[in-house]
Amino acid sequence: MTAASYTATQAQETEGKPRYNHIVSAGVGHGKMLQTNDFLRGDNALGRPMERQTSCRLAFGWQTTGCKEWEIAHRLPSFGIGVSTFWLDNRDEMGQPISLFGYYDGVFWRHGAHALRYNIEMGVGTHWKEYDRESNPNNIAIGSGVTVHIGIGLGYAYTIADRWIVSLGAGVNHFSNGALRKPNKGLNLFSGQMRVAYLLRDNRLPRELPTVEKRKGNEIDVTLGYGRRQYEVDPFDYPDVDDEYDPRSKFNAITLQTTFLHSYSTKGKYGGGLSLLYDEYMGSTVDAAEDGRAIIGHGPTHKRFALGVLASHEFCIARLGIVTQLGYYLIRPTDIVPKQRKEPLFQRAGLKYTFACNIHAGLNIYAHRLSVADFIEWNVGYSLPLKRKNSSL
């Protein structure tokens, strides 16, 4: 049976019925806080490394049933919304964060009641006790009361009696504000996870899925992005400034990117291109006011530009894409303060939604060292499709 005939059969069988099977799930996690900065390593009120963390998760979701071709290509995944709360070592300086997120449970392999799955979460974290120069000066990990939350996990799932699903796995949660406000060293949590889910209707998924046509094609994509970041004054370069995290030091960043992408299947695209960056942070100047506050000024215009090449991959879930990119600067200013210089390698990771007219909008984290955010990038763009052809997988 082909995917087209299978989806037509599923559509007939579900006519007048809910297209999705709804899921209610709960889970717990326990593990370690990765000690990636001095605050977490022991420069805190506890006087010791911060290690333990526990989390609780509640979610509501939709289990796909194969009524669309992309559902079959992804082996019938599920998706939904949820809330998590985290109990962290040293809550006096960290708070007790709560995350509101959307999630996607993908399937690597499925056979009968057994499945190997992966989980992606993206959302917003709140209820932090963030950095404050006077009341909370040690917390250089979280500099704002609201952060981005990204979670990735792997696990084994077993379905009991068509409705109950029990899963065991492990995952990593990352919290950052994308350098919108400094300090922003970020927080990474690693934990073992256990979850229980209940399907509101019997889980009657097929043991074998049909063949999906492999859609091959090319496109040229042009994307314009905008971000805003805060300056972090290096006290080594500017010893007269007594507040390296002055919240008034905000700078704009604009990106223009052109990429050639090849669709290798319904599930993904890869390619490469050029990326032009305009960043007011590069070449900027700092002076100290009488009270020790930083006075920030813009540097020469020609020192605000950098040009790089990049390799790109997009994991496609219907019209939603998960974008990852690795780039290298061919041209970048070097005759500026060391802290303002761009490292040769840069990265992007984020979401992209494509509308029917081939216009897309998205949100990325622009970063370096695979973990240090430069800024959060909002973007819009257009994809010009080239010739496509179909073949079976």
Secondary structure, DSSP 8 states (H G I E B T S, - for coil): -BHHHHHHHHHHHTTTS-SSEEEEEEEEEEEEE---SHHHHT-STTSS---EEEEEEEEEEEE--SSSHHHHHTTS-EEEEEEEEEEES-HHHHEEEEEEEEEEEEEEEEETTEEEEEEEEEEEEEEE---BTTTBTT--S--SS-EEEEEEEEEEEEEETTTEEEEEEEEEEEEE-TTSSS----EEEEEEEEEEEEESS-----SS--B-EEEEEEEEEEEEEEEEEE----TTT-TT-S-TT-TT-EEEEEEEEEEEEEEEETTEEEEEEEEEEEETTTT-EEEE-TTS-EEEE---GGGGEEEEEEEEEEEEETTEEEEEEEEEEEE---SS-GGGS--SEEEEEEEEEE-TTSEEEEEEEEEETTTEEEEEEEEEEEEEEEEEEEEE-
